[in-house]
Amino acid sequence: MLKTGAEIVIECLLEQGVEVVFGYPGGTILNVYDALYKYEGKIKHILTSHEQGASHAADGYARSKGKVGVCFATSGPGSTNLTTGIATAYMDSSPVVFITCNVGENLLDRDSFQEVNMVSITKAITKCNYLVKDVTKLADIIREAFYVAQNGRPGPVVIDILKNVTAEKCEYEHKTPDKNFNKKRLATNVNRQTYTDKWSEVDKKDLDRASVMINESKKPLIVCGGGVVLSRANEELYNFADKIDSPVAYTVMGCGGYDGTKEKATGLIGMHGTQSSNMAVANCDLLIVIGCRFSDRVALNRDTFAKQAKILQIDIDRNEVDKNIITTYHVIGDAKKVLKELLTRVNKCNHKEWLDFVFSYPTETEYEFSDKNLNPKQIATAIKKIVPNQSIMTTDVGQHQMWAVQHFSFHYPGQLITSGGFGTMGFGLGAAIGAKVANKDKIVLHITGDGSFRMNLNELATEEHYKIPIITIIFNNSVLGMVRQWQNIIYNKHFSETVLDRGPDFVKVAEAFGLKGKRVKIEQELIEVLKEAIDSKVGYVIDCIIDKDEMVRPMVGAGSDITDFLIK
């Protein structure tokens, strides 16, 4: 069937089961938007306020739905506005296909209006990318892009299409997606080239060796990383931890990979990890790390990290093995598949004495209560009283992010959506929009700070227009809280440019966008407003006033031993 390149784009999205696209139109991508108009009703399009918002929304959709998110943008500033969102998805291994359009071939490489080389710009922050100059290759490129984005270790892919290609015609034949898609290596640039298929067989010798290490251990500790969440291996991990009788710590990206309410959960590990988790790392004899890259926020001091333990790393990406921490042994494979295999090999264990030692240390920080301001624990307590525990939470980046991880228990993969690797302030609202579009029947909370929220609050317009009822909860301390905390502890209270003694009034901002807003200072007020927000079924902004010097506790200094707490 003869179709234009623009029509082929839409047809290929339908092939892949795409239901929604987030984006922002412009001159070079108009042919694609015109085709989208002709296919009205088949794919929903969410017009955001800014391309960065669209990128985060597609990312939030992907993480919460467990499938590829899709984002459109035009050339020049339209496409470069995506780069923060692309890098965010890349660092957290989120499968998003970004489709941009560039100037026509006759204008290419001439510094034409809104021309930019997206292939070069995104080479370091994509799993692979494409520049499409031939309409006959377009369909296979899109198919390959979806395959690469979601197969092995997931990640973002950029397809940049010349405008003339979207207008040219060629024969198109519908094809059903196949997990064994023959990779033709059509990508212009390929990053993370070496990866393992999710359905690949795991080396039995590796599994046998790992099983021996586990069976011999007297003091095992499991670290649940983002790979468990991406693989949706939560049930397998629960059964595995139960069988080998091991405590389980988790990284920020691992939240929801192991239910935080389970009795073996020790909480967050690393810089703001619990005393229980960090002391377990220092005293275990076997560290079983699943889908974790040993970032500098986890393995703060590589020389002393888990120095008494053998280290067994399980990861789908061979490139992550021995990159930051040298392992004793490793198993390459998808977390879900590896854990299923290990469950048939390991012995049923009893490590009561070890568990008693680990849980002799606190798994959560206590806070002093004040009548003047809310504290982080009070906010969390109020939310847990009122909001259903299956609700989805997105966050921005800063103190509020750490408080959310520390004081909420996440029960399933995709329940917490946060920027763990890139640390993107302004991520949360766009991600919440994507998560709510993907999960219409679930409440979506957007946890943010006053510094992060002001960065992309323009997406409140998107929230209102599409009637997406997100509840935004601002931890408002009128400062850049995490930076101030470092200044307070490490920089001799030199509070340089971290005080946000300025507008806007967030309640009035919410109202200006056609949403509801309230300011609260005590826990009971928050409980009442949360009830109102849920019952209202419209977008709601709750401005929670907290003290400017409230700190995230515990805290270990960067580069320090994991048990060297600056504050507890």
KOLLUMRO-423962 format. One record per atom (N, C-alpha, C): y, x, z; residue in one letter. Coordinates in pm, whole numbers, plus 50000, padded with zeros to 5 digits. Layout:
N
YXZA...
//
This chain:
568
498815008550000M500005000050000M501255009050000M502195006249910L503395014449898L504415010550007L504845020650086K505805018050194K506795029550205K507975026350258T508965036850282T508545045050404T509145056750418G508875064850535G509205057650664G510295050250665A510695042650783A509645032150819A509115025350717E508065015350742E506785022050791E506495033950739I505315041350784I505435044950932I506645048550976V506855051451118V506425039551203V506905027651167I506595015751246I505105012351236I504545013351116E503125010351098E502265019651183E502615032351186C501845041951265C501965039251415C503145034951460L503295031251600L502395019351634L502315009851542L501434998251563L499975002651565L499605012151478E498255017751480E497905022951620E498865029551683Q498625035851812Q498745026251931Q498985013551901G499075003552007G500385003652083G501435009052020V502745009652087V503334995652097V503774992052216E504344978852241E505844979252261E506344990752306V507774991752338V508285005652303V509525006252256V510205018752225V511555018652296V511935029952352F513245031452415F514095040352325F515345036552304G516115044852212G517565040852198G518205048052102Y519615046052072Y519825049651925Y520345040251844P520445042751699P521645051351661P521655055851537G522755063651480G522505065251331G523395072151264G523385072651119G522085077151056G521515088351100T520345093651028T519075085751053T519025078051162I517815070651193I517935055751157I519015052351085L519245038151053L518135031950970L517535039550880N516425033950801N515265029650890N515005037350993V513925033951087V514285021351164V515545020351208Y515965008451280Y515964996251189Y516264998151061D516204987150966D514774982350950D513834991750945A512424987950938A511984980751065A512484985551180L512164979151307L512644964651308L513804962251248Y514354948651237Y513414939751157Y512844945451049K511934937750964K510614934851035K510264943151133Y509014941251208Y509294934251341Y510364927051348E510794920651473E509664912551535E509484914251666G508444907051737G507164915051755G507014925651677K505784933651687K505954945351784K507154951051790I507454961751885I508774958551953I508774958752086K510004956152162K510824969152169K512114968052149H512984979652161H513964977552276H514064987752363I515024987352474I516174996752440I517364991152421L518564999052392L519185003352523L519115016352552T519675021552676T521165024752659T521775029052767S523195032352762S523455046452711S522435054752715H522565068852678H521185073852639H521135083452548E519835088452503E519035094652618E519715101152714Q518965106752826Q518265095752903Q518935084452920G518295073152987G517075068352913G517145068452779A515985064352698A514825074052717A515135087052723S514075096952740S513355095152873S514125092752979H513515090953111H512755077653118H513255067453050A512565054553050A511205055752980A511175062552866A509905064752796A508935072652882A509475082352956D508665090553047D508125082053162D508985074053224G508545065353333G507505055453287G507675050253166Y506685041153107Y505345048253095Y505365060453042A504125067953020A503415070853152A504155075253250R503525079153377R502915067053449R503635055853447S503145044253520S502045036853444S502105037153312K501165029753228K499915038053197K500055051253202G498935059853167G498685060553018G499735058152937K499615059252792K500895065552738K500915068252609V502045075352549V503305066652549V504415072452593G505725065952580G506365070352450G507285062152399V507935065152271V509445063552285V510175073152224C511625073152232C512215076452095C513275069152055F513995071351929F515385076951959F515865085651870A517265090051877A517685095151740A518985095051718T519525099951591T519765114951600T520335120751497S520525135251489S521695139951575S521885153251578G523035159151646G523035156351795G524155151151848P524235148651992P523235138252039P522845129151949G521825119251985G520525126052024G520075135351942S518815142151971S518965152452082S520085159652086T520235169452194T520395162952330T520875150452333N520935143252460N519555140452518N518515141952436L517145139952482L516585152152554L517205163752537T516525176152576T516205176852726T517085171652811T516775171652954T515545163052982T515465151752914G514295143052931G513025149252875G513155156352764I511985163052705I511475173852800I512405181952853A512005192552946A511395186753074A511925175553120T511375168853238T509935164853214T509685158653098A508325154453063A507395166453047A507925177252989Y507115189252966Y506655195453098Y507575197053190M507235203453317M506235195353399M506245182153381D505335173553457D504175168453372D504005173953252S502875170453165S502785155453138S503895149753095S503945135453065S503885133252914S503005124452867P502815122452723P503865113252661P504875119052599V505925111252533V506115116652392V506175107552295V506485111352157V507945107952130V508735118152102F510155116452072F510335117051920F510835106251862I511055105651717I512555106051691I512995116851629T514405118351592T514505119351440T515675116851389C515905118551245C517045128351224C516945136051117N517955146151088N518655142850957N519595150950918V520315148750792V519345149950674V519775145150559G518945145950439G518735160350394G517705162550313E517355176250272E518505183150199E519295175450122N520415181550049N521535186350140N521515181850267L522535185950365L521995195750469L520705198350462L520055206650563L520555221150555L520725227250671D521155241250683D522545243850626D523405233650629R524775235050579R525805231850688R525355231450813D526235227350923D526855213750894D526045204750844S526515191350810S526835183350935S527545172350915F527925163751027F526695159151103F526685161651233Q525605158051325Q524255164151283Q524295175951226E523055183151198E522745192651313E521485193251352V521055202851454V519585206051431V519195218151463N517805222451444N516985218951567N516405206751569M515665202151685M514365209851706M513785214651598V512545222351611V512785234951693V513855242151662S514165254351737S514565251151880S515385240851897I515895237452030I514765233452124I513785225952074T512745220352162T511445228452162T511445239852094K510205247652085K509635250952222K510485254652316A510015259152448A509725247752545A510095235452509I509945224252604I509105212952547I508295215852446T507375205852391T505985211752380T505005202952379K503635207552354K503505212152209K504155204952119C504335209551981C505445201251919C505965205551804N506975197451736N506855198551585N507545189551516Y507385187951371Y508745185951305Y508915191751188L510015188351099L509395182450974L509665169650947V508995162550837V509895162550714V509445169650610K510185170450483K509475163250370K508255158950393D507415152950288D506875139650336D507255128850271V506855115550316V505345113550312V504655120750224T503195119150215T502475124850337T503155133150414K502545139050534K502935131650662K503855122150650L504445115850767L503415108750854L502565100550793A501595092750871A500655101850949A500125112150886D499205121150955D499905129051065D501175132151044I501925139151148I502085130351271I502415117751252I502565108551365I501235106951438I500155105551361R498835104251424R498485116651504R498745128251448E498465140551519E499335141851644E500585137751633A501505138551747A500985130451866A500515118551840F499975110151948F498705116352006F497875121951920Y496645128451965Y496985140052057Y497895148452015V498245160352092V498935156552223V499815146552219A500575142652338A499665138452453A498575131452422Q497765125752528Q496435132952551Q496065142152462N494775148652474N494895161752553N493835165352627G493875177252708G494945175852815G495705186452838R496845185452929R497945178252855R498355166352901P499355158652827P500705165752820P501555160852732G502895166552721G503705160152611G505005162952607P505875156952506P505755163652370P505975155752266V505955160452127V507205155152059V507845163351977V509025159151902V508675158651753V509025147451689I508915145951543I510325144051489I510835153751415D512175152951355D511995150251206D512505138951159I512275134451022I513585134850944I513555141050827L514755141150743L515065126950697L516365123850686K516755110150652K516215105850516K516185114850419N515695110850287N514225107150292N513465113250383V512035110050397V511855095750444V512775090950528T512645077050576T512895066950466T513555071050358A513845061950246A512825063150134A512195074850120E511225076950012E509955068850035E509225066349929K508025057949937K506775065949904K505665061549963C504355066949926C503295056949968C502055059549930E500945050849966E500625052450115E500435041350180Y500075041550322Y498775033850341Y497855039550418E496595032950450E496425032550601E496215020550654H496045018850798H494805026450846H494935033150961K493795040051021K493735036851170K492515035351220T492315032751362T492295045851438T493025046951549P493025059451626P491625063451668P491345076351661D490025081651691D490185093251788D489435092851899K489585103651998K489125117051941K488325116651837N487885129051772N488705132151648N489965127751649F490865130051536F490825144651493F490675146851365N490595160351312N491985166651310N492205175851404K493525182251415K493785190851292K494795187351217K495085194351093K496125205451111K496615206951236R497635217051263R498855215351173R499385203251174L500565200251094L501855203851167L501735207151294A502925209751375A503705221851323A505025220751330T505885232051293T505755243251396T505795239651523N505585249251632N504575243451728N503665251851776V502655247351870V502775255451998V503025248552109N503075254652240N501865249552317N501475256552426R500285252152499R499145249452401R498925258652309Q497955256252202Q496525255552255Q496235263452358T494885263852410T494735253252518T493995242952490Y493725232752591Y492335227052569Y491835220452671T490485215052668T490535200152643T489675195252555D489565180952534D489085174052661D489585162052686K489165154752806K487675151952806K487105150552689W485685147152678W484805159452654W485385171152657S484605183352639S483625185252755S482485191252728E481525194252832E482055205552921E481835204153050V482235214453144V481085224553156V481425237253162D480415247753171D479565245953297D478255244053278K477355241353391K477265253253486K477395265453433K477375277253519K478585277353612K479725273053559D480925272153642D480745261753752D480155250553717L479935239853815L478965244453923L477925251553883D476935256353981D477565266554076D478365275654021R479015285754104R480005279154201R480775269454151A481725262354236A481005254854348A479865248854316S479095241354416S478595250354527S478165262354492V477725271954594V478875275354688V480055278054631M481235281154713M481555269754808M481475257754759I481805245954841I480755244054951I479495245354915N478415243355013N478425253955123N478895265855092E478935276755190E480155275955282E481175268555242S482425267955317S482265260655450S482915266055552K482955259555684K484315253055710K485325257855636K486695252755658K487375250455522K486905240555446P487505238055315P488805230055325P489675232155229L490885223955213L491045220655067L491225208055037I491485203654899I492975201954881I493505207154770V494895204554732V494875195854607V495415183954620C495475174254510C496775176154434C496665180354307G497845182554224G498035171654121G499035173454037G499375163353937G498275160653837G497365170353817G496255168253725G495325156953767G495205154753897V494385143753948V495025130453910V496345129753923V497085117653887V496965114953737V497185125353655L497135123653510L495755119353462L494725124453528S493355121153490S492895107853549S493695102253638R493315090053710R491975092153781R491895103653851A490655107753917A490685104954067A491475095354110N491655092554253N490365088254322N489585079754256E488335075054318E487345086754333E487245094854230E486345106254236E486765116154345E488085118254359L488565127554461L488275122154601L488455109254621Y488165103254751Y486695105354788Y485805102554693N484375104154719N484005118754743N484645127654668F484385141954682F484825147054820F486035143354862A486555147554992A485695142055105A485235129855087D484395123455188D483045130555199D482485134355086K481165140555086K481195154455147K482225162455114I482275176055169I483045176555300I483535165055346D484225163755474D485385173555485D486295172455387S487425181755379S488745174555395S489705180655465P491065175355464P491655176755324P492655168155293V493275168155161V494785168755176V495375179455123A496835180455111A497215177054968A498465173654946Y498875170554809Y500245176254779Y500435179154651T501745183554604T502605171254575T503865173554542V504725162254504V504125154854385V503675162354284M503105155954165M501725150154192M501095154154300G499765149054334G499785136154414G500985131554453C501075119154532C500435107554456C499545100454521G498835089454459G497485093654403G497275106754387G495965111454344G494955110354456G495445110754580Y494625108154698Y495435098954787Y494865087954828D495575077854907D496085084055037D497405083855054G498025090055170G497715083355302G497105071355299T496745064555424T495335068155471T494585075455388K493215079055426K493245089155541K492205088755621E492195096755744E492155111855720E491715115955602K491645130355573K492915135655507K493905127055483A495155131255419A496035138655519A496415151055485T497275158955574T498735158355534T499025152555416G500405151355372G500795162255273G502095163355252L502655172555153L502395187055193L502225195755092I502035209955113I503245217655059I503585228955121G504605237555063G505905238355140G507015239955067M508325242255128M508685231455228M508435218955195H508695207955287H507395201055326H506325209055326G505025203855363G504905201355513G503935193355550T503705190555691T503125202955761T503285203355892Q502685214255967Q501165214055951Q500595202255944S499155200855927S498685207055796S499345203755685S498945209155555S499115224255548S500285229055591N500565243455578N499695251955670N499425247055791M498535254555880M497105254355827M496725243755760A495395243055699A495255253455588A496305255055508V496275265255402V496085279155463V496785281755572A496745295055633A495415298055701A494635287755734N493425289955814N492135285755745N492205280055626C490975275755558C490205287955506C488905285855480D488125296755420D487855294155271D488135281955225L488025278655083L489125268755047L489945272554950L491015263854902L490585258454765L490365245454758I489935238954634I491155232254573I491695238154470V492955233554412V492675226454280V493045213654272I492695205354157I493955200854084I494125205553960G495255201353878G496595205353934G496675217353993C497905222254055C498245235853998C499525238153968R499905250653902R500405261353999R500275259254130F500735268854230F502205272554208F503065262654198S504485265354176S505075272454297S506295277554282D506955284754390D507335275654506D507245262554488R507495253254599R506205250554678R505075254854625V503795253554694V503355267254746V503145276654657A502775290354694A504055298454707A504745296754819L506075302554834L506035317854831L505035323554898N504855338054898N503465340854842N503405345654721R502105347454655R501225357754726R501835366954796D501075377554862D500345372654987D500915362555053T500315357955179T499675344155168T499815337655053F499345323855038F497825323355049F497335315255144A495885313155164A495135326555170A495665335955244K495145349655241K493755350855305K493365340955386Q492035341355448Q490985334155366Q491395328355254A490495319255182A490055324455047A488885320155006K488525320754866K489255309254797K489635311354671I490385300954600I489595296454478I489315283454474L488625277354361L489615268154290L489945271254166Q490915263254091Q490215255153984Q490555242353978I490025233253877I491205228453794I491185231253664D492325227653580D491895225953435D492535216853365I492225214653225I492855225153134I493885231853186D494635241553107D494285255653151D493565262753068R493145276353101R494345285553127R495485282453065N496675290753082N497205290653225N496845280353303E497335279453441E496515287853537E495315291853495V494425299353584V494925313753598V495075318153722D495525331753755D496955334653707D497735324353678K499115326353634K500025329753752K499905321953859N500735324153978N499935329754095N498725324854111I497845329254220I496505333654160I496025345154199I494735350054150I493615342454221I492735336554144T491665328354200T490395336554221T489545331454310T488215337254326T487315332654212T487455319954180Y486685314354068Y487425302054018Y487105297553898H487765285853842H486805277953754H487135265253739V486395256353650V487405250153554V487165251253425I488055245653325I487535231953282I488365221753297G487945208453255G488835197753314G488675185853262D489405174153312D488985171153455D489955168453543A489685166553685A488645155653711A488775144853642K487865133553663K486425137553630K486255144253518K484915148253473K484345158853566K485155168953603V484675179653690V484245174053826V485065165153884L484715159454015L483445151154008L483265143753900K482025136053884K480805145353884K480945156453813E479845166053806E479595172653941E480655176254011L480495182854141L479875173654244L480175160854235L479615151154330L478105150954327L477515153954213T476045154054202T475445167354249T476295177254276R475815190654310R476075194854454R477155189954515V477505194854649V476735187454757V476615194054873N475905188254986N476825179255069N476205169755139K476935161855237K477205170755358K478465171955397C478845181455501C479465174555622C479545182055731N480235177555851N481095189155901N482405187355898H483335197755940H484265192656049H483695185856149K484495179456253K485405189356327K484865200756364E485665210556438E486875215156355E486675217356226W487755221456136W488785210356121W488325198156104L489245186856090L490055184856219L489415186456333D490135185056460D491255195356470D490975207656425F492005218056426F493165214256335F492865210156213V493915206956115V494795195656166V494175185356222F494955173656264F495495174956406F495355186756463S496055189356590S497525192156564S497875194156436Y499265196256395Y499815183356335Y501125180956347P501715168356298P501595166756147P501405154456103T501395151155960T502685144155917T503575142156013E504855135655980E505905139656082E507155140656039T508265144456125T508875132156192T509195133556318E509875122856390E511385125356388E512155114556394Y513615115456388Y514235108256507Y515395113156547E516145106256652E516875094256591E516885083256664F517525071156615F518985070656659F519815064756571S521245063556599S521695049256570S522665044556646D523225031156623D524265031256512D524745043156474K525835044156377K525345044956233K524265052556212N523745054556077N522235052956075N521735050255957L520285050055938L519775064355929L518515066455967N517885079155938N516765076855836N516245087455775P515255085655667P514015077855711P513545080355834K512355073255882K512625058355898K513825054655943Q514165040555956Q514165033555821Q514725040155721I514745034355586I513325032355536I512485042555555A511095041555511A510355030555587A510595029655717T509925019555799T510305005455752T511595003355726A512054990155680A511414986555546A511364996355455I510774993755323I509294990255337I508584997755422K507144995255438K506864981555502K507814976755584K507644963655646K507774952355544K508634954255445I509024943255358I508424944155217I508364956155163V507964957755022V506444959155012V505784951754924P504324952954909P503894967354883P502764971454943N502384985654937N501834989954802N501714980754707Q501284984454572Q502484986154478Q503684985054532S504894986354451S505045000554397S505745001754286I505985014754223I507315020254273I507355033554292M508575039954338M508955051154242M510205051254198T510735062654125T511785069354213T511985082354192T513025089054268T513855097854176T515015101454225D515785112354166D515375125154239D516265134754250V515885147754306V516855151854416V516305155954529G517115160154642G516425156454771G517215155254878Q516635151955009Q515865138755005Q516465128754940H515825115554937H514435116454875H514255125154775Q512965127054709Q511925132054809Q512315142154888M511385147554987M511095137555098M512115130355141W511885120155243W510925109355193W511055105755066A510165095755009A508725100655011A508525113254971V507175118854968V506615120255110V507465123855204Q507015126155341Q506685113255417Q507445102655392H507365090955478H506745078555413H506385079755287F505655068855223F504255073555189F503305064455191S501945067455151S501705061155015S501285069354920F501065064554783F499565062654763F499215051054710H497825046754711H497085049054580H497805050454469Y497125051354340Y497965059654242Y497345065154140P498075073254041P499135065153968P500295071153951G501385064353882G502245055753973G501935055654103Q502755047654196Q504055054854227Q504025068154236L505235076054253L505565082754120L506795080754074I507255086953950I508505095053984I508355108353974T509435117154017T509445129653932T510565136253925S510675148653849S510335160253942S509075164553937G508615174954028G508875188953979G508665191253850G508775204753796G510175208753758G510865200153683F512195203553633F513285200053732F512995190653824G513975187053927G515225180653870G515045169753795T516125163753719T516865152953798T518055156153845M518915145953904M519295136053793M519275123053825G519575112953724G518335107753655G517165112553692F515915108153630F515495094153673F515745090653797G515105079253860G515375065653801G516625062653763L516935049153717L516305046453581L516435056053487G515785054353358G514275052953374G513685061453460A512235060753484A511835047353543A512685041953630A512395028853690A512415017853585A513335018753490I513385008953381I512085009453302I511645021653266G510395022953192G509205017953271G509155021053400A508045016853484A507995001653499A509154995353512K509174980753527K508814973753397K509264979253284V508874973553155V507344974153138V506754985053189A505304986853177A504524978753280A505184974953390N504484968153500N505314956253547N505334945953466K506214934453492K505904927453623K504654928253670D504264920753789D504414928553918D504904940853910K505054949054030K506534951254063K506824951954191I508174955654234I508364970454207I509524974054154V509844988154129V511064991854213V510875001854299L511965007054381L512485019954319L513785021254314H514395033554269H515075039954391H514485051054440I515025058054556I515915069354505I517155069954555T518095079754502T519055084354611T519835094554577G520925098954664G522245096154594G523335096854667D524615093654606D524995103854499D524555116354513G524825126354409G524045123654282G522755120954296S521905118254179S522295105254110S522585094954189F522805081654131F524015081354040F525075088554076R526285087853995R526085094553858R525015102553844M524815109653717M524445100353601M523575090553627N523135081653518N523205066953557N524165063353641L524245049453683L524645040053570L525045045853455N525365037253340N524165029053295N522945033253334E521775025453295E521645012353373E522535010053468L522594996753530L522894986053424L523634989953321A523914980553212A522644976553140A521734986153120T520434983153058T519624974053148T519614977353276E518894969253374E519354954753373E520674952953368E521224939253371E520944931853240E521184938553127H521064931752998H519644926552974H518654934653007Y517264930752981Y516614923753100Y517424920653202K516954913553321K515744920853382K515924933753407I514884942053465I515214943653614I514534936353701P514924935953843P514454948053923P515214958653918I514924970853993I515734970754123I515104975154230I515804976354358I516144991054379I517424994354370T517895008054392T518315009654538T517755019954604I518075022654744I518705036554750I519975037054788I520715049654791I520725055354933I520245067654947F520405075155072F521795081655063F522785075055114N524185079055093N524705086855213N524795100255196N525355108655302N526685115055260N527205111155145S528495115955093S528545131055072S527365136855052V527275151255020V526115153354924V526075165254863L524895169654791L523925174854896L523085165954947G522355168155071G521475180455074G520635182554972M519715193854976M520455207154967M521495207454883V522285219754871V523005222555003V523555211955062R524245213555191R523265218555298R522035213455294Q521035217855391Q520805232955381Q520705238155262W520565252555242W521815259955291W522975254155259Q524225260355307Q524265260555459Q523765250055520N523765248555665N522865258955731N521675260955674I520675269555737I520785284055693I521055286155564I520965299655506I522325305755476I523325297455442Y524615302655397Y525735301155500Y525355301855628N526345302355737N527355290855734N526865279155697K527685266955694K528875268155600K528735275855494H529775276555391H529545264955295H530165253655323F529915241455246F530785241355120F530435250055028S531215251654906S530835241154802S531765232054774E531655222154667E530425213154678E530075209354800T528965200054816T529365186954884T530635185454917V531105173154980V531555163354871V530965151454874L531305141054773L532235130654837L533415135254877D534385126554943D535225119354838D534575110954761R535245104154649R534455091654614R534995083754522G534295071954478G533085075454393G532435065254340P532815051154346P532195043854465P532655031854483D532025022554577D530815016854504D529615020454548F528405016854472F528125001854473F528534995054577V528354980454581V529224973954474V530474978354463K531364972854361K530894976754220K530344988854207V529794992954077V528664983554036V527774980554128A526664971354097A527204957854052A528184952954124E528764939954090E529474940353955E530114951753925A530804953053796A529814952453679A528604957153703F527574956653599F526834943253596F527224934053683G526584920953685G525364920253774G525194930153862L524064930453955L524564927454096L523634927154190K523994924954329K523984938154405K524784938854512G524844950954593G525234947954735G524694955954829K525044954754971K525054968655033K525884970455135R525914982855211R525324980155349R524464989255397V523814987055526V523904999755610V523944997955744K524055009255836K522995009355944K522284997955962I521224997456063I519964991656002I518844994156067E517534990556010E517374975555989E517844967556082Q517664953056068Q518444947755949Q519644953255926E520424949355807E519624952455680E519014964155677L518234968155560L517054958855538L516374955055644I515244945855633I515684932755570I516814927455618E517314914555567E517734915655420E518394926855385V518844928455247V517654930655153V516634937755199L515434939655117L514754926255086L514684917755186K514114904355164K514924896855059K516234897655071E517124890954975E516954896754835E516844910054828A516694916654698A515414912554628A514324911854702I513044907854644I513084893354599I513654884754683D513714870354650D514654867554532D515684875854516S516684873354412S516144875354272S515134884554259K514514887554128K515534892154023K516604898654073V517574904953983V517784919354030V518434927153947G518734940853986G519594941354111G519284950554201Y519964950754330Y520194965354372Y521394968354420V521724981654470V522004980754620V521234988554698I521414988654844I521915002454885I523115002754939D523775015154977D523525017755125D522625027255155C522235030155294C523015042255345C523775040355451I524625051055503I523835059555602I523735072555574I523055081855663I524005093355697I523665100955800D524515112055844D524485123555744D525635129755723K525735140355621K524935152755657K524605154555784D523855166355826D522395163355858D521925151755817E520485148855830E519725158455740E518615163855791M517875174055715M516455169655684M515925175455576V514515173855544V513755183655631V512865178355713R512055186555802R510585183055782R509705192755789P509895207255808P510505213655684P510825226655699M511295234555585M510865249055603M510275254455496V509925268555490V510855275055387V511385286655420G512305293255329G511625297955202G512385298055092A511855302854964A511345317154980A510145319754929G509565333154934G508925336655067G508925327255161S508365330155294S506895326155302S506245330855407D504875326355434D504895311355461D503855304555418I503835289855422I503885284155564I503605292555665T503695287855804T504965292655875T505825299155802D507065304455861D508155293755850D508115283855938F509015272355932F510415276155981F511415273655897L512805275155941L513165264056039L512715251956007I512875240456094I511595232256090I511255225756202K510035217656210K510375203056230K
//
